[in-house]
């Protein structure tokens, strides 16, 4: 069964919209993409995250910026279908955190605060999170101005051969002028440490041209073919 169809059947509070629905005026360029809300991931991005989680079979997944739990729903369902792995998702707004917890409960993924659940919804600021073990898959989806710092914070906790994805980030990495807010808004300039990881061949970036943007980084592993 289609994973999005499964989510819609399990959680009747979800409602699918054309991605252009959230744009004023209606954005025809976004037709063909869909979403459940105007701030979380696109449904197609969720389906991709479900697929890569099924493919990688990670033991540990991290998400920053739970929002309403759409990304956690897709990745959590993949972990459930895998029969192995757990996920931590972090949200700092209490009312949104509660919505996500209820969604995880309705999907049978967690949300109760129990240590043995598939998806652990953590309330708090991600800058205070101290990982207890490494991850194989990470999604960064908090406030844009914090995501490069989060990348650097969690890079050392990503296993070789693992992936970090940054949502809302296009191929220009937002390193462009903005007439209203200045250069590189809202992400800020790329940190020199992040640039060095790419230039040294330790992180390999790649991009998906989704309406809201999705940029990934592969952490090079020993044994990878050297071209």
C-alpha positions as CSV (number, residue, x, y, z in Angstrom):
1,X,0.0,0.0,0.0
2,X,1.2,3.5,-0.8
3,X,2.8,5.1,2.4
4,X,0.9,8.4,2.0
5,X,-2.4,6.5,1.7
6,X,-1.5,4.6,4.8
7,X,-0.9,7.8,6.7
8,X,-4.1,9.3,5.5
9,X,-6.1,6.3,6.6
10,X,-4.4,6.1,10.0
11,X,-4.6,9.8,10.8
12,X,-7.8,11.4,9.6
13,X,-6.6,14.9,10.7
14,X,-4.3,14.9,7.7
15,X,-5.5,16.7,4.5
16,X,-3.6,16.6,1.2
17,X,-3.2,19.8,-0.8
18,X,-1.5,20.8,-4.0
19,X,1.7,22.5,-3.0
20,X,0.7,25.6,-4.9
21,X,-2.2,26.0,-2.4
22,X,0.1,27.6,0.1
23,X,1.4,30.3,-2.3
24,X,-0.2,33.7,-2.8
25,X,-1.0,34.1,-5.6
26,X,-1.4,30.4,-6.5
27,X,1.9,29.1,-7.8
28,X,1.4,26.9,-10.9
29,X,5.1,26.0,-10.8
30,X,4.5,23.9,-7.7
31,X,1.7,21.8,-9.3
32,X,2.6,18.2,-9.2
33,X,3.9,18.5,-5.7
34,X,1.7,18.2,-2.6
35,X,1.8,18.8,1.1
36,X,-0.2,18.5,4.3
37,X,0.6,22.0,5.6
38,X,2.5,25.2,4.7
39,X,5.6,24.7,6.9
40,X,6.6,21.0,6.9
41,X,8.1,18.8,4.3
42,X,6.4,18.1,1.0
43,X,4.6,14.8,0.7
44,X,7.0,13.8,-2.1
45,X,9.9,14.6,0.2
46,X,8.3,12.5,2.9
47,X,7.9,9.6,0.5
48,X,11.6,9.9,-0.4
49,X,12.5,9.9,3.3
50,X,10.4,6.8,3.9
51,X,12.1,5.1,0.9
52,X,15.7,6.0,2.0
53,X,14.9,4.9,5.6
54,X,13.7,1.6,4.3
55,X,16.8,1.3,2.1
56,X,19.4,2.2,4.7
57,X,17.8,0.3,7.6
58,X,19.3,2.8,10.1
59,X,19.6,1.9,13.8
60,X,19.4,5.6,14.8
61,X,17.7,8.6,13.1
62,X,17.7,12.2,14.2
63,X,15.3,15.0,13.1
64,X,15.6,18.6,14.3
65,X,12.4,20.6,14.0
66,X,9.6,18.1,14.4
67,X,6.9,20.7,13.5
68,X,3.6,18.7,13.2
69,X,5.4,15.4,12.8
70,X,5.1,14.8,9.1
71,X,8.8,13.9,8.6
72,X,8.7,11.8,11.7
73,X,5.6,10.0,10.5
74,X,7.2,9.0,7.2
75,X,10.6,8.0,8.7
76,X,9.0,6.4,11.7
77,X,6.7,4.3,9.6
78,X,9.7,3.1,7.6
79,X,11.5,2.1,10.8
80,X,8.3,0.3,11.9
81,X,8.2,-1.5,8.6
82,X,11.9,-2.3,8.9
83,X,11.4,-3.9,12.2
84,X,14.5,-2.2,13.6
85,X,15.7,1.3,14.5
86,X,14.6,4.2,16.6
87,X,14.3,7.9,15.9
88,X,14.6,11.1,18.0
89,X,12.8,14.2,16.9
90,X,13.2,17.5,18.6
91,X,10.8,20.5,18.8
92,X,11.0,23.7,20.9
93,X,7.5,25.0,20.6
94,X,5.2,23.3,23.2
95,X,1.9,23.5,21.4
96,X,3.4,22.1,18.2
97,X,5.3,19.4,20.1
98,X,2.0,18.2,21.6
99,X,0.4,18.0,18.1
100,X,3.4,15.8,16.9
101,X,3.2,13.6,20.0
102,X,-0.5,12.9,19.3
103,X,0.2,12.2,15.7
104,X,2.9,9.6,16.7
105,X,0.4,8.0,19.1
106,X,-2.3,7.8,16.4
107,X,0.3,6.1,14.1
108,X,1.5,3.6,16.7
109,X,5.0,5.0,16.6
110,X,5.4,6.6,20.1
111,X,4.8,10.0,21.4
112,X,4.3,8.9,25.0
113,X,7.8,9.6,26.3
114,X,8.6,5.9,26.7
115,X,12.1,4.8,26.1
116,X,11.1,1.8,24.0
117,X,9.1,3.6,21.4
118,X,10.0,3.9,17.7
119,X,9.8,7.7,17.6
120,X,10.8,9.6,20.7
121,X,9.4,13.2,20.6
122,X,11.8,15.3,22.6
123,X,10.7,18.8,23.8
124,X,13.5,21.4,24.0
125,X,16.1,23.3,22.1
126,X,18.2,21.2,19.8
127,X,21.3,23.1,20.8
128,X,21.0,21.4,24.2
129,X,20.8,17.9,22.7
130,X,23.7,15.7,23.5
131,X,23.7,12.6,21.4
132,X,24.1,9.3,23.3
133,X,25.2,7.4,20.2
134,X,25.8,7.9,16.4
135,X,23.2,8.3,13.7
136,X,23.0,6.9,10.2
137,X,20.4,9.4,8.9
138,X,19.7,13.0,10.0
139,X,17.1,15.5,8.8
140,X,17.6,19.2,9.8
141,X,14.4,21.1,9.6
142,X,14.5,23.8,12.4
143,X,14.8,27.5,11.9
144,X,16.9,28.2,8.7
145,X,19.4,30.4,10.6
146,X,20.4,27.5,12.9
147,X,20.7,24.6,10.4
148,X,24.4,25.1,9.3
149,X,25.4,25.2,13.0
150,X,23.4,22.0,13.5
151,X,25.1,20.4,10.5
152,X,28.5,21.0,12.2
153,X,27.2,19.9,15.6
154,X,26.0,16.6,14.4
155,X,28.5,15.8,11.7
156,X,30.8,14.0,14.1
157,X,27.8,11.9,15.3
158,X,27.0,10.7,11.8
159,X,28.4,7.3,10.9
160,X,30.5,7.0,7.8
161,X,28.3,6.2,4.9
162,X,25.4,8.1,6.5
163,X,23.4,11.0,5.2
164,X,22.3,14.4,6.4
165,X,19.5,16.2,4.7
166,X,18.6,19.9,5.1
167,X,15.1,20.9,4.2
168,X,14.2,24.2,2.6
169,X,17.7,24.5,1.1
170,X,18.1,24.9,-2.6
171,X,21.2,24.2,-4.8
172,X,22.4,27.8,-4.4
173,X,22.7,27.1,-0.7
174,X,21.1,30.5,-0.2
175,X,24.5,32.1,-0.8
176,X,22.9,34.8,-3.0
177,X,21.9,38.4,-2.4
178,X,18.5,39.2,-1.0
179,X,17.2,42.7,-1.7
180,X,15.3,43.0,1.6
181,X,17.4,41.1,4.1
182,X,21.0,41.1,2.6
183,X,23.3,38.3,1.5
184,X,22.6,34.7,2.2
185,X,19.3,35.3,4.1
186,X,17.9,33.4,6.0
187,X,20.6,30.8,6.4
188,X,23.6,33.1,6.7
189,X,27.0,32.5,5.1
190,X,28.3,29.0,4.8
191,X,30.7,28.2,7.7
192,X,34.3,27.7,6.7
193,X,34.3,24.3,8.5
194,X,31.4,23.1,6.3
195,X,33.2,24.4,3.2
196,X,36.3,22.5,4.2
197,X,34.5,19.2,4.7
198,X,33.2,19.5,1.1
199,X,36.5,20.7,-0.4
200,X,38.4,17.9,1.4
201,X,36.1,15.3,-0.1
202,X,34.7,14.2,3.3
203,X,31.1,15.5,2.6
204,X,29.5,15.1,-0.8
205,X,26.5,17.5,-1.4
206,X,23.7,16.8,-3.7
207,X,20.4,18.6,-4.4
208,X,16.8,17.8,-5.3
209,X,14.7,20.6,-7.1
210,X,11.7,20.4,-4.8
211,X,9.5,23.5,-4.3
212,X,10.9,24.1,-0.9
213,X,14.3,22.7,-1.6
214,X,16.2,19.6,-0.3
215,X,19.9,19.3,0.0
216,X,21.7,16.2,1.1
217,X,25.3,15.4,2.2
218,X,26.8,11.9,2.1
219,X,29.6,11.2,4.6
220,X,32.4,9.5,2.7
221,X,33.2,6.0,4.1
222,X,36.4,4.0,4.1
223,X,36.2,1.5,1.3
224,X,34.4,3.9,-1.1
225,X,36.0,3.9,-4.5
226,X,38.5,6.7,-5.1
227,X,38.1,8.2,-8.5
